[in-house]
Amino acid sequence: MAAPIQKSAAKTRAAFQVVTANRLDDGVVVYLDPAGGWTERIDDAKVVEGEAALAAAVDEAKRAEADRVVLESYPIDVAREDDFVLPLRLREKIRAAGPTIRPDVGRALGA
């Protein structure tokens, strides 16, 4: 019998995070903004640092889920470069930039 796959017990977080979700009425990827609303542009997202700020942002997103504004909100790790917010994981880069099969409908990321 093969040994079970071991998953890392501790996940490390980047210094900065944003909260992402999908807008309920059209499914578009959105990011929590500093005013408590939702933006389609990751560069306009509320960037948080530290566990307390992240917990507050996640709570804010969960309230928006309860109000049926967004669904499946979760935090993602990002980096800041000048005025740009860049997702660190490939999945989130794809979600931020738009479809990979139709570059004509994608969004500019970090430009």
Secondary structure, 3 states (H helix, E strand, C coil): CCCCCCCCCCCCCCCEEEEEEEECCCCCEEEECCCCCEECCHHHCCCECCHHHHHHHHHHHHHHHHCCCEEEEEEEEEEEECCEEEECCHHHHHHHHCCCCCHHHCCCCCC
